[in-house]
Amino acid sequence: MSEQKEKGEEKKLTVKILRETRKPSKEALNRLKEQNKIRKAIMEALKSEPKTIPELASELNMDSSVIMWYVMTMIKYGLIEVGEEEDDYYKYKLAEG
């Protein structure tokens, strides 16, 4: 067996062992679950029409700074786009495509 092939198989074995022995904590899994829930709620709220941060915060009953963090993150990853400006606030909408 070639040396390169052995290293590749050894790496796969190491990754498999790490996945089996280093499970994420329940706290981390719960935090991820909560983040996904909030992200889905924001996307659901934006399905009907573009909204501002204060509108989203009011609709989702959350602090606007938390909504802002999620919206900025979602823009970074292409899930949301910046729309028109209205009354000193930008409207955010779901990304097209």
N, C-alpha and C positions, 0 to 999 in steps of 0.2 A: 504494500500500500504506500502511496506517495506521502511524503512528509506534509504537504499542503492539505491533502485529504484528511489525514489524521488530525491536524490542527482544527479543521472545520468540524469534524465529528466531535472532537473534544469540546469545542466551543458550544455546540448544540447541547451536549450533555450538561455542561456547566449552566447554561441558561435554563434547562429543564429542572435541574436541582434547585436553582435559585427560586424559580417560580413555585416549586412545591414547598420549599422551606421558608420563604419570605412572603407570607401572605399579608395583604394590607390590613391594617387594624380596623376594627368595627367603627371606630370614630372616623377614620378616613373614608370608609365606605358610606357612612351616614352623611358626611359632609358633601361627598360627591352626589349622593342621591338628592340632597337639598338643593345643590347648585343646579342640577339638571331640572328639577321641579320649577325653580325660579326662571330659568332660561326658557323652558316650555311655556310658562305662563306669559312671559313677555312676548314671545312669538305669537301666541294665541291672541293676545290683546292687540297686536299689530295687524292681524289678518283682515280686520274690518276696514281700518283706515290708518294713515300715519298719525302718530301721536307725539307729544312733547314729553320730556322727562316728568314734569309735574302731573300731566294727565295719566301717565303710566303709574306713577307712584300712588296717585289717588285711587285709580281703578284696582290696583293690586294691593292696596293698603300697606305700602312699604315706604321706608324712608327714601327720599329722592337721591341721597348719596349712594345708597345701595343700588338703586336702579341705574344710576349713572355709571357705576363700575361695570355692571353687567352689560349695559348697552355699549359702552366703549370696547369691552372685550369682544362682544358679538360683532361689532364693526370691524375690529382687527381681523377676525376670522371669516369675514365675508357673509355673515348671516343677516346683518342689518345694514341699511344704507342711510345716509343723511339726506333728508328731503328739504323742503322749502323752509324758510325762516318765517315765523309768525309771532308777532308780539314779543320780540327779543328772545324767542326760543326756537330751536330747530325742531322740526318734526322728523321723526325717525320712522322708517318703513322697512318691511321685509326686503331682502335683497332679491333682485330678479334673476331668474335662471338658476 
